[in-house]
């Protein structure tokens, strides 16, 4: 549906409910981040990975990926996270 010049597709603007819900959710932001950190540091590798990705996505944005026709034109930006079990961590902090 095309709009005439000067005509808005949303004349009454964003619903007030959206704003109120966003404000309520932000009140729990710190608690939510602390919970994600606790899950990230937990014993379940799958949950730790999901929590880490959620924190990274919110802190740095989701990785951007552009794909062209030529394989040499592929551009991928992001952060790679490697999970290492505590048994594989040496006392000096290195992994092996």
Steps between C-alpha positions, in 0.01 A plus 500: 500500500652830393462809714439846362770764561473622859285202605633285785467124511463529876317828568455446873864404555640214701248359749551615860493136612824430309675782687365384838605140439848612393534713814389212724744262331786745549434505873617137504799556272771479767343192657467334159865564418610363838290187436655455155848531654412237763371265228809568289720397794289193576570134432275455195708569186195548273342753736838671554542540124147641458547744790840610367356563156209696648739721698730555202207577268366760740839650578648506149204437269443192292782416258453640150535263208505606137516231235585571138504276194879470500636301800780759533238769561359340815527731800431363845541705815442359844641353813591135533452346842690184590379304800759302690417269788656584836693171485678625188618823666852493645596672822678775303170584328597355164299230329626167387 
